[in-house]
Amino acid sequence: MRQSDFTIDVENNFLVISGVRMESPERRAYHQMEIRFGEFSSSVEVPAGVDVSKAEADYEDGFLNVVLPKITATKLNVKG
């Protein structure tokens, strides 16, 4: 797949990956795949404590890597 064949969104606390995988007649691979051809959509609930605004995604050599960083706690100095 090409990067332009799919989209990545966060909707209502769900990471949603959707797109279209076209059938390529010149490439036939006979191994098990979760998604064969056509439209697809997969969603995963984003756990609490994730900073979605700092999320990153990288697609290289057919692998999609999504990084969802944790929210960092703010340290307060208590005077006493």
Residue pairs with C-beta under 8 A, 6 or more apart in sequence:
1 19
1 21
1 62
3 59
5 19
5 20
5 21
5 22
6 17
6 18
6 19
6 20
6 64
7 17
7 18
7 19
8 15
8 16
8 17
8 57
8 64
8 66
9 15
9 16
9 18
10 16
10 46
10 52
10 55
13 45
13 46
14 43
14 44
14 45
14 46
15 43
15 44
15 45
15 46
15 66
15 68
16 41
16 42
16 43
17 41
17 42
17 43
17 64
18 39
18 40
18 41
18 42
19 39
19 40
20 38
20 39
20 40
21 35
21 36
21 37
21 38
21 40
22 37
23 37
46 52
46 68
49 70
49 71
50 68
50 69
50 70
50 71
51 68
51 69
51 70
51 71
51 72
52 68
54 69
55 66
55 67
55 68
55 69
56 66
56 67
57 64
57 65
57 66
57 67
58 64
58 65
58 67
59 65
